[in-house]
């Protein structure tokens, strides 16, 4: 697939790609619509404090991790068209509730529920995988993610202007947020009618069970349980931070911890319920896959997307304090880390397509991230600013490219559970962000960059040992196993009765 292919709007798959990245763009625009308007909120609402906004920022990512897991399961059962449309329409409700919230409780609950919109990413990943062949999936997924992610940057650039110029007054921020919610709901309705789940009915292959991911061996089931625990367990860090900030009592925190433990136990039970009958019966050889590859890609997204979210939040202050820049200049320079996403992420997917070895590309990118952050750890005021910017952009190219390469592999691991694999890997990106941002509160920027470099190197080692080149990763069609054919046959029988 060539770069010029994205301009072939009459092509069904290209049209689907554009419809889907725009949906993702809008959801990220809404997800990050608070931070650009924070100062306006403080000025117009006299009972809000900066600490309240910090709490809202925590809530803004709190449910993204479990939401990505749940949405991943829903994808495999209902298909991405329905899930994306329903997600956009339903999430417009908490967005509107936040826009016109008149109490601390309403704003807090609305932002907490709205954090689920972060799961939109994995929906588009699945939709794109249904439309594109294995040999082209890397660039397609990279283009979708790179341009969709840009919604957060556009929100930062446009929302203050919309609030001040289009609406004005003390409630301008409310109408700006409400407008983004209404646009998202409208596009959700349009998306339902504008697209299908792949070019034909057979594109979307359903798994036998959606309550938990299917595995191929007893050892893989143990690994799945181990890798599932942090996905919910990391919420304990968020509970601790909220309690530390004084917004949650000891009793409330204890209840929250118990709920987290209960959810973990429930997920483990679901894994056992889904997989014990399958493993006892025996998995056909042609239907087996290695969970080690899933685990390896969980680690890569922890180390690349998790690092991106964490670094973007601290880079402006790092440049401001290290080189004595004003806030506007430092913010503009730091934004270069995110702007690279438009090109680097599609490029990562394209390199994965062109090289003929997706595993090798993944290893190269993860090693590059490690070296890049080691260089950033050495940055100080004695470095020329232009050289520091070059190192930052170079590191970003590897980070964004690794993200593209990660999702260039996922669709080829196990076709019918792509939604669940995408949901798990995507959730690990948020786990990485929570872990890294928590660590940052205890260390210097230089130490922080060293820690991120170490995380990338550990992921590189995991990929070196566990990641396998997916079967048929460059074929014209995805691999179909005997179980896939049986499920399809049974589905056809059920539809006729």
Buried (B, 14 or more C-beta within 10 A) or exposed (E): BEEEBBEEEEEEBBBBBBBBBBBBBBBBBBBBBBBBBBEBBBEBBEEBEEEBBBBBBBBBBBBBBBBBBBBBBBBBBBBBBBBBBBBBBBBBBBBBBBBBBEEBEBBBBBBBBBBBBBBBBBBBBBBBBBBBBBBBBBBBBBBBBBBBBBBBBBBBEBBBEBBBEEBEEEBBBBBBBBBBBBBBBBBBEBBBEBBBBBEEEEBBBBBBBBBBBBBBBEEBBEBBBEBBEBBBBBBBBBBBBBBEEEBBEEEEBEEBBEEBEEBBEEBBEBBBEBBEEBBEEEBEEEBBBBBBBBBBBBBBBBBBBBBBBBBBBBBBBBBBEBBEBEEEBBBBBBBBBBBBBBBBBBBBBBBBBEBEEBBBBBBBBBBBBBBBBBBBBEBEEEBEBEEBBEBBBBBBBBBBBBBBBBBBBBBBBBBBBBBBBBBBBBBBBBBBBBBBBBBBEEEEBBEBBBBBBBBBBBBBEBBBEBBBBBBBBBEEEBBBBEBBEEBBEEBEEEEEE
